[in-house]
Structures are given as C-alpha cells and as structure tokens.
Amino acid sequence: MRTLARIAGAAVALTMIVGPALAQSPTFFRIGTGGAGGTYFPIGGTIANGISAPPGARPCDKGGQCGVPGLIAIAQSTTASVFNNAAVQNGELEAGLAAADVTRSMYLGSGKFDGKPHPKLRIVANLYPEDLHLVLPKGESINNLGDLADKRVGIAQAGSGTQVAVLQMLEAWGVTRDNMDEAELNNSQSAERLADGQLDAYFYAAGWPVAAMVQLASTKGMELHSFTEADVLKINEIIPAYIPSQIPAGVYEGIDYVVRTPAVSALLVVSSDLEEELVYGITQALWNSNTRKLLDNGHAKGKLITAETALDGVDTLGVPLHPGAERFYREQGMIQ
C-alpha cells in the first residue's frame, strides 16, 4: 500500500516534471497488442487510455486524464508477441505487449531467433500471467500432447509467441508440422473452426477469460486439456519462462474443473530509442490511481496488473529495463 500511495502521489508531480516538455504538441505512441478475440487487445487499450492525456484535455486534478501531457497512445491490433517485438526493434511501433519467453529469445537472438538479436528491446513492466489454453471439442480429451499427432491442430497465428512456444512443446512429444495438420489461425478463427468441426484442437496463450472462448463455451461447448503435473514440469524444463499455473473452475461455461496448465508472463516492451523522460512519464502514468481504476474495471486480468508485481521475474530474463522505467522504480524504492 505504501508503494501505491507513493505512486498515486507522484501523479501530480508528473505534470510538473514532464508537462512543459510534452504539452506543446501531441506525441503519438503506438502499442502493438494482439487479435480482437484475445487478451492483449483489451489490456493494451486500457493501458493506452491510462497513459494518454491529449492536448487540450482537462488536467488530472480537475477530473481529466492523468496520463502524460500531450501523449496520445493508440492500441493497434497485431499478430502479437513476435510481430510486436520486431516492430518495436524496427521503429514501426513505440511499444508492444509480448510474452516473456519470446522477448528473451528475440533480445538475445537465441532459439528460433538464433543469430538475429533484437538489442533495442527494453522492458517497462511485467503485467500478468498468460495461461496456455489447449481447447478441445465438447466431450473430447487427450492423455498428452503426443495424442495430437495426425490431428488437425490450431497452433496460433504466425508472428505470435504462442506458436513459437507450442511448436517447441509439441516437438518434445514427437509432434511436428510433418505429422500433424497444422492451422495458423488467430484465436477467433480457431474457435470458429473448432465449432464447425474443422479442428480437433487448438492452442492459445492468454489471460483468462478469453472472449472468443467465452462465446465458444456458451454456444457449441468446449473442453480444456488439464496437463499432468509431470507434463507441466517437463514444459518448464523446455521453456523456463512457462511456469506452472491453473485456470480456475467456472471461468468458462461448462468447464467445472480446475485446469492445470503452463503460463508465461506478458510484458510491456518499448524501444531503447525512446527518450528516458518520456518512458519515465509513461511508467508513472501506468501506476497512478486513475489507471488503477481503469484496469480494475476493464478486462478481468487488469486486476492482476499491479505495481507490486511490475518487476516480478524481470531480473531473470536478461532483458534490460528501459532507463526511464528503471528510474521510476528506483525512486519508488522498488530497486535498490
């Protein structure tokens, strides 16, 4: 609570510190998210709203927006993690939401990105856990990932962190593009194909509840695969950023059982090219009391996006904080 109080109190100082520099003309700030049927898009929209304060807007202390003065942040629908990180690296986006495992691999140029580092990636905050959903038709089940051989499987869209991770997981059970009929689709497309009987299963990593799955569960019905504890630990060994998690019973209609599954953290990532003062202001706006209300009243995962967890796991990824974000956290006593 003391951390939150300090952050809320700092909102007034934001106008004094960065206001004069940014209020003269609008600064546009593009945030890459994901598909409209997932979690990145609504969360990204909430963050964009929270950090924005367009020119001419009422001041925060008079009931107006409490973002960075002059900043107009826009959430853009994309194919998610891989695309967002690449676009941030290339200057096509100022920021993006991305999975921790993909961000680490792309920054270092390891794994699938061997020899292709993305050195401009910088972290602003850890946001929330993304649980892996393995969706099956109503009444269907599998023992493990090996059962998906020779099946029609949605592996998420190209450019998504889900696809990168899922292909690694499947390979550990002997399933590859050579022995399954894979479909590269976004979450909404996958849900539609499953409902129509054109898919036997599909994967999607996102914060629950996922809109497209809510609709699928309430209409056609679905099942979620609950991994064994041993299988979750095996996945953690393959991809350390994927940690044991659970989707509670009742999140989706008809899913009256706890789903054991791996999860990966979603991060807010920016470019190292952004000025320290701008990112300092954005970080400050992200954690002020106004944005807190927006997060609490938006998507269910918004309640899990907290200042207290903003740095969880970040020091183990090997991807630096942006200097502006680091300065803010240091001032709040969150970094020694």
Protein Blocks (a to p, Z undefined) as FASTA:
>chain_A
ZZmmmmmmmmmmmmmmmmmmmmmpccdddddfbdfklmmlmmmmmmmmmmgccehiacfk
lopafbdehiacdddddebjmlmmmmmmnopafbdcddfklmmmmmnopajlgoiacfkb
ccfbdcbdcdddddddehiacfblmlmgoiacdebjehiaklmmmmmmmmmnopafklcc
cddddfklmmmmmmnopafbdcdddddddfklmmmmmmnopadddddfklmmmmmmmmmm
lccddddehkaghiacccddddddddddddfkbcfklmmmmmmmmmmmklmmmmmmmcfk
lmmmcfklmmgoklmnopacdfklmmmmmmnopaZZ
